């Protein structure tokens, strides 16, 4: 697959950001978020539309509507100032890349289970580690037209200012503006307003971010030695895994997400333990969205990174066998503990902020400890409305991530039906071969 870049431009907000909003302070949770761009790619088939897509019309429509969306989400058009942990919202602009691809989209989609995902990085507008310099856009978009008339929209949002909930809110506003451009929605339709006061709820402390370990180079296996592969869990397999992950006959079924995280996580740890000299203590992380879980509840339209991180640390070995049921139960209890903590973070103020800061420092310390195995970061993007992202040309036929060179990272995304789950697993290329041969993983391939 060859991708040709046709143009790169900066898209500025349709209406200039008022001077009173030019200095956007990031919150404590923004400071502690990984220093990376978060990529999502949406794919649209030509045969989902009534007419052949005019690429020039598509590019123009998406640029104009993105400009209008940035009027609502002005920090995305600004630049991060790392010296004072703020965003200069002087409408520098989001990057917009036009590209064309020399293959048909169907050819790519037919390979999705065996896809070498590094080819998808050519559909992404920027390296995932190109962040935190003042010249780095906080939002980059690439629209790639396939030879068949289908297209892909890749969105990279900086984790410095946004989690996936915030990014999906931007995409939702963008799709509304895009359909307005085509006359599908009343041009007077007004999107809901967003809250940009997260820094007042969680004041920044000038702390270092969680290191993502990414470089500013293009993501290639030759450089990073990490591969990303998608594993598909259909409805039947999910039901079977949930039954196997039940702690005992009298306990409740674990959730589909925690069951799959446990299933994959156990396989990752088993592969690691195959080396008798490997550390037997492991750590894994799972972010938990705080919105609607705090007291009082943070609204869905709260801008920024609004999540707490579940940290699970334990030991395994001959005397302590890692069973699927007990492992999933451990994950579930840890997540419940963080969900309960979400209810107190606003009321406890400085105490809660100190706890979050201290926890992050301890986490960074443990990640550099050679005696502790990092079993991964497990993020669930299930329930996000990716497949509702209709820019006026139909809903996406598939949603993916590219190759993300972050060792033992797992991202779950609902399939288009909402009944199955696609698990994107990023591992060292040598470990991936052993992982695929694990009985759990071989069972779903």
C-alpha positions, 0 to 999 in steps of 0.5 A: 500500500502506497500513500501519497501526501497531497497537501498539509495545511493548518485549519484555524477556528472559524471564529477567532478565540476571544482573548479571555480564553487564550491561556488555557491551563492544563489540569493535574490529570493532564500533566500526568497523562502519557506524552503521546498523540492518541490515534484513531482511524475511521474507514468509509466504503464508497458503496455505502453512499448513493453517489461517487465521492468527489474527493475535492468536495470531501476535503473542502467539506471536512476542512470547513466543518473542522474549522467550525468544530474548533470554534467550540474546542479552541484548545485543539487549535492552540499550542502546548507551552511546556514551561508553564504547563498551559496552552496558548490558544491563539488559533495557530490551527490543527493540522489537516493532511490530504492524501491518496492511497493506491489500493482499494479499501476492500483489499485492506479490510479483507486482511484485517485479522492478518494485517501488518498494522505498520502499514496503517501508520501511513494513514496517520498524520503525525508520529505518535511521539511528536508532542510537547514542542511548541510547533506540535499541533494538538490535533492532526487529521489525515483524510486518505482517499482510496482508489475505489472511492472509499476513504479513511479519516485518521485523528491524532489528539494530544494526550496532553489535553484530551482523553478519548471521551474528549476526543470523541466529543470533538468528533461528534461536533465535527460530524454535525458541522460536516453534515450541516455543510451538506445540508443534512442538518439545520445550519442553526443547530447549536452544539452543546457547550463544554466545560473548560475548567478542569484545572480549577477542579484539579490544579496543576502541580508542574509534574512530569507526565507518565513516559510513553516511551515513544520517539518523534520518529515514524513508527516502524518495527525496525526501529521500535521492535514492537508489533500491533495485532488485532484479535477478534472476540465474537459474542459466543467467545466472550460469553464462554470467557466470562463463564471461565473467568467466574471466580466460582459458581456462586459469584457473579459473572465478570464484565465482558471487558474485565474478562477479556482483559484478564484473558489477554493479561494472563497470556502476557504474564504466562509468556513472560514467566516462561523465562525462569529468570524473569521477575515474578512481580508484575504491574499493570494499569487500567484507566477509569473514566471519572465523568459521572462517577464523582460527587457531584458528578462531572458532566460528560462534556468536561474537557480534558483528561478526566480519568484515574488509573487503576494500578494492580501489582502482585506476584506469581510463581510456582507457589502462587499460580495465576488462575484466570478466575482469581486474576479477573477477580483481582482486576475487577476489585481494583477497578471497583476501588478506583470507581469508589475513589472517583466519588471522593476526589472532588470533596477531598480537594488537596488530599485527593490531589496529593494522593493522585500525585504520589500514586503517579510518582510511585508508578513511574518509580516502579516502571523503572524497577528491573525487578517488576515486570510491566504487564501492560496498560489496558484501555477500554474504548468500548461503548464509545460511539465510533460507529456513529461518526457519520460526516455525511457520507455514511457511517464507518465500516471499521475503526482501528488504531495503527501500530502503537510501539508501546510494549504490552498495551491493550486497547479494546474496541467494540465491533460494528455490531456492538456484540463482538470486541476487537482487542488491539495488542502491542507487544515486543515482536519476539513475545508476540510470536509466543503470545500467539502460540499461548493456548488462550490466544490460539483458541480464538484464532 
